[in-house]
Amino acid sequence: MKRFVLVLTGLAALFLAACAPSAQVATNVIPTLISVRADAGQVVLQGRYFGGGHDGSFVLVSANVDGEEGTMVSATSWSPTRIVFQAPDGLSAGFVFVVVDGVSSNGLPADLN
C-alpha cells in the first residue's frame, strides 16, 4: 500500500509539473534613440538596445516623422549604446531612426547639413 501511495504521488507531481507555465525570455526589446549630435559631418547617436550592428540593422536619416522616405547610412562604429557615422552630402533636415533586426527606434529630429 505504501508503494502504491508513493507511485500515485509521483504521478501527481509529474502531472502538475507538466501543467506549470514555462518561463520565456522576451526578445522584443525596442531600440531607443536618446540623442543625436552632429559635428563636422560626424554624427553620434546615443541610446539603448542597438545590438551589434549586424545584418538587418541600419540607420535611417532624413526620414519623415513616420520613418519613411529616408536614406540608409553605413556606420563607422556600432555598439549597443552608441552609433557613429559620417553624414552623406546633400541631406535634408528630417528624422533619424535606428533599425535593429527590422524593429525601428523612436525618431529624433536632426539637421545633418
C-alpha positions as CSV (number, residue, x, y, z in Angstrom):
1,M,0.0,0.0,0.0
2,K,2.8,2.4,0.9
3,R,4.4,1.8,-2.5
4,F,1.1,2.5,-4.3
5,V,0.8,5.8,-2.5
6,L,4.4,6.8,-3.5
7,V,3.7,5.9,-7.1
8,L,0.5,7.8,-7.1
9,T,2.2,10.8,-5.5
10,G,4.9,10.7,-8.1
11,L,2.4,10.6,-11.0
12,A,0.5,13.5,-9.5
13,A,3.8,15.5,-9.2
14,L,4.6,14.8,-12.9
15,F,1.1,15.9,-14.0
16,L,1.3,19.1,-12.0
17,A,4.8,19.9,-13.4
18,A,3.6,19.4,-16.9
19,C,0.8,21.9,-16.3
20,A,3.0,24.6,-14.8
21,P,3.7,27.6,-17.0
22,S,7.2,27.8,-18.5
23,A,9.4,30.8,-18.4
24,Q,10.1,32.7,-21.6
25,V,12.7,35.3,-22.4
26,A,11.4,38.4,-24.1
27,T,13.4,39.2,-27.3
28,N,11.2,42.0,-28.4
29,V,13.2,44.9,-27.0
30,I,12.6,48.2,-28.9
31,P,15.8,50.2,-29.7
32,T,15.6,53.6,-28.1
33,L,17.3,56.7,-29.5
34,I,18.2,59.2,-26.8
35,S,20.3,61.8,-28.6
36,V,21.7,62.9,-32.0
37,R,24.9,65.0,-32.1
38,A,26.5,66.2,-35.3
39,D,29.9,67.9,-35.5
40,A,31.8,68.5,-38.8
41,G,30.0,65.8,-40.7
42,Q,30.4,63.1,-38.0
43,V,27.1,62.1,-36.3
44,V,27.0,60.3,-33.0
45,L,23.8,58.6,-31.9
46,Q,23.3,57.6,-28.2
47,G,20.7,55.2,-27.0
48,R,19.9,51.7,-25.8
49,Y,19.3,48.3,-27.3
50,F,21.2,49.0,-30.6
51,G,22.6,45.5,-30.7
52,G,25.9,44.8,-32.5
53,G,25.1,46.4,-35.9
54,H,24.9,43.1,-37.8
55,D,22.8,42.3,-40.9
56,G,19.3,43.6,-40.7
57,S,20.4,46.7,-38.7
58,F,20.9,50.2,-40.1
59,V,20.5,53.9,-39.6
60,L,17.9,55.9,-41.5
61,V,18.4,59.7,-41.8
62,S,16.4,62.5,-43.4
63,A,13.2,60.4,-42.9
64,N,9.8,61.8,-42.3
65,V,8.2,61.5,-38.9
66,D,6.9,58.0,-39.7
67,G,10.3,56.7,-40.5
68,E,9.8,56.6,-44.3
69,E,11.5,58.1,-47.3
70,G,14.9,58.4,-45.6
71,T,18.4,57.5,-46.6
72,M,20.2,54.4,-45.2
73,V,23.7,55.2,-44.0
74,S,26.6,52.9,-43.1
75,A,28.0,53.2,-39.6
76,T,31.7,53.5,-38.9
77,S,31.2,52.3,-35.3
78,W,28.3,50.5,-33.8
79,S,27.8,49.3,-30.2
80,P,24.7,48.5,-28.1
81,T,24.5,52.1,-26.9
82,R,26.4,54.2,-29.5
83,I,26.5,54.6,-33.3
84,V,28.9,56.8,-35.2
85,F,28.6,57.6,-39.0
86,Q,29.6,60.2,-41.5
87,A,26.7,62.3,-42.7
88,P,26.3,62.0,-46.5
89,D,26.3,65.2,-48.6
90,G,23.0,66.6,-49.7
91,L,20.8,65.5,-46.8
92,S,17.7,67.5,-45.9
93,A,16.5,68.0,-42.4
94,G,14.4,65.2,-41.1
95,F,14.2,62.5,-38.5
96,V,16.9,59.9,-37.6
97,F,15.9,56.3,-36.8
98,V,17.9,53.2,-35.8
99,V,16.5,49.9,-37.1
100,V,17.7,46.7,-35.4
101,D,16.6,43.4,-36.8
102,G,13.6,45.1,-38.5
103,V,12.5,46.9,-35.4
104,S,12.6,50.7,-35.6
105,S,13.5,53.0,-32.8
106,N,11.8,56.2,-32.0
107,G,12.8,59.0,-34.3
108,L,14.6,62.2,-33.3
109,P,14.7,65.4,-35.4
110,A,18.1,66.3,-36.8
111,D,19.5,68.7,-39.4
112,L,22.7,67.0,-40.6
113,N,23.6,69.5,-43.3
